[in-house]
Each structure stands twice: as C-alpha cells, then as structure tokens.
Amino acid sequence: MKKILRLLCVLLALLSFLPSIVAADVWTEENQWDDLWEARYQQWVKANWKDDIFMNPSKPVYYKFENDCADSVYAMRLIFAFEHRLPFVVGNRDRAGQQISNRMKTWDNLSPPQRLRKFMDYVADMTSTVTLRNDTYPVALSDIKAGDIYVAPGVHSYSIVEVTETGIAEVMASTTPKQARYLLRTPSFPFYVPEDPKMGDGYRRFKQPANLGKPASAQPGYSEEQFRLAAELNYDYVAFTDVISKKLGKREEKPDEKTMRLLLALCMYANDRSVYVYDALWYLQKIRGEGRRCMNAREYDDHSTPGRDKRLKMFFDSIRRHLDRVGRFDSRSQPARWAKAVFSNDQPPASEMKHLNDFCMVQMTLGEEYYMTLRELRQNVDAGSIVSDPHAPLPFRWGVVKESYRAECPTY
C-alpha cells in the first residue's frame, strides 16, 4: 500500500508540472495588435532599434544573433512582440495556409531565453526577402512610418527607422552573408524604386496576425500609389524620392542636404552591386567544379545584371541633373566638393580625391580588399565598359579592363 501511495505521489508531482510543459509557448501573449500598439511599435523602432542590437552583450538573448537583411527585418517585429507580449505570426513558406508563431512548442524543454533564441533562428531560416512580400503589404507614400520596411524580393530589404523633418525615410539594414554584425544605418531612402508587376516590392507594412490570411488589398491602409508613380516617372530614383520627401516632409530639403542624400544612396547602390558580382562568380566557380562551363538561361538570368547596371547609369545621370539645377559645384559645400570629384571632367586634386575616397569607396567583391573610386565607376559607366554578363571575369564586370569582353558562353 505504501508503494502504491508513493507512486501516486510521484505521479501527482509529475502531473503538476505537465501544464507548464504543455503550455511552453515561446512566450505567452498578454496583448493584441491594434492601432495603439502599432503606434507604440513605431515609437519603439525610432527609440530602440539601434545598430548594435545584435552586438550588445548587455542583451544576451539577442547577442551575436546571425542575420542577413531579411532576418533583421523580421527580428525587429519579433523582438518588439516578445518584449511587449504581443503575438508574432508569419506565413509558413513550406506549408501553404499554415503559420509560424510564438505559440510553437518545439522548444518546450528549453529555458525561456533559449526558446526565444531558437525561435529567432528558426524564423530566420524559414523566411527571406521573398517571404516578406506575403507577410507585408504596400502602403501609401504619405503614410510611410518608422517600423515599415522596403523590400526588393530576392534582392534586399530595409527597415525604416525614422522619417526626418525633410521627409527622408532613413533606413537600417543588414547584408549577406548571414553573420552577427552591426546594422548599417543610412540617412537616405532605400536605393530602389518599386518595379514588380505583381506589386510584391516597395514600401510595405507587416500584416497584423488577425489579418494574415487576408489578401494585401484587404489590409488597412493598402495602396498601389507607389507602383503607379514609379511607372509614370520611368523608374527615376531621384524623381521618385523627391515626391516622397515632399509628401512626408515638414520642410523642403536644402540643396546640400539633397546632394548628400543622393551621394550616400549612390555609394550604397554601387557597393550593393558587389554582392551580385560576387554571387555570380561564386556560382560560376561552383558549376565549373561540377564539370559545366556555362550557365543555362535561368541561371544566366538570375546572375546577370543588365537591369541593375542600367539603373546605375540612370542614377549617375539623375544626380548630374540635380547638380545642374542647383548651380553645379559650390566650393564652400563638402557634399558639392565630393560631387565635383565624382563628376567633373578635369582630374581633381589628390586632396579632393582623398576626401571623396574617405567618404565612399566601391568594394568590387566581397571578402577582398579590391576597391575603385566612385569617380572611376562613373567614368566606366559613362564609357559603357562595365559588363553585365555573369561569365565575365571580375575586372571586366567593373570595367577595369577597357577592351571589349568576348563572351565564350551563350548570352540570354
């Protein structure tokens, strides 16, 4: 009888722990998303989403979280939801109609901080810039706020962290490859213009969990305005961002402010090209290691950069037009002096080139100390010497080699 009673006591003790084990969500919800929580989210992003969010040892649960651009965007929403006991729910890319949420019980056996970190890693593994198009929806340009995002699916994504008094949507972003890093904050717009015919890119906002199953067009504040405007402006980055700044700004940008913003965006855009050049060369090396010399049509389309290179030329040309409108170069203005070093026909003095190069150098491939100046890139773009063909060696891709590239593989 005593043995039976002892067994019953053990069983009751185990049962007393069972509810807490069964209910081991990643975190327990205490609040629900609504307009008030969205406003709090916007304020939190402005005040708390810092470049060291994943590199600050005083926040051990986030410390050294490995991320790329999409991971950091999802983490921004996830961390706010966790800290304020709100639901975090996104679509499951592998199971249509199902969701990934903080109610998952996959990590029941871990402590709450460990569960959170595993959940962050899992969300990062299961999401991308491509899934962002389904978890978010486009908003009106006059309604862009901190906490919104910009996504170019399959390419890049940014978090909007501030809207300045001149109407500039400042951004924070991670990059590839996935690793623990400081995020890069840039006081300029994302350097893309919406161009997806299916309207899956552009300035967007996360869907609230209750609305996740609804189409984008049914979301509060949904707007197709940015896509119509981009097409009307022939996808001119400068003209497009001028419209946004006028819609969002409390005052007009000064010429110097605009020159600085455009040069920053140009620097980012030029350096972003190195990711695509690197990816193409890495992929080419991979297939050649497998015994195949040339990419097929799909691979070529994935890794060539004709559209990007065309936009790069448009970008340079748009900044030229801006400088012509404001009276070209003002020697009292540092941004104007940088612009002069980039665009003037005469070779700038060495001191001016040093100032420009301290401001921006273009890294031509990842993981190597291989750079060119913005001025050199502008000259190569003007000369039509940069090559979009992913089979071309690195010096041809950037126009360092001035002779014409002779393709040995099919082009598509």
Buried (B, 14 or more C-beta within 10 A) or exposed (E): EEEEEEEEEEEEEEEEEEEEEEEBBBBEBEEEBEEEBBEBBBEBBBEEBBBBBBBBEEEEBBBBBBBBBBBBBBBBBBBBBBEBEBBBBBBBBEEEEEBBBBBBEEBEEBEBEEBBBBBBBBBBEBBBBBBBBBBBBBBBBEBBBBBBBBBBBEBBBBBBBBBBEBBBBBBBBBBBEBEEBEBBBBBBBBBBBBBBEEBBBBBBBBBBBEBBEEEBEEBEEBBBBBBEBBEEBEBBBBBBBBBBBBBBBEEEBEBBBBBBBBBBBBBBBBBBBBBBBBBBBEBBEEBEEEEEEBBEEEBBEBBBBEEBBEBBBBBBBBBBEBBEEBEEBBEEBBBBBBBBBBBEEEEBEEEBBEBBBEBBBBBBBBEEEBBBBBBBBBBBBEEEBBBBBBBBEBBBBBBBBEEEBEEEBEBE
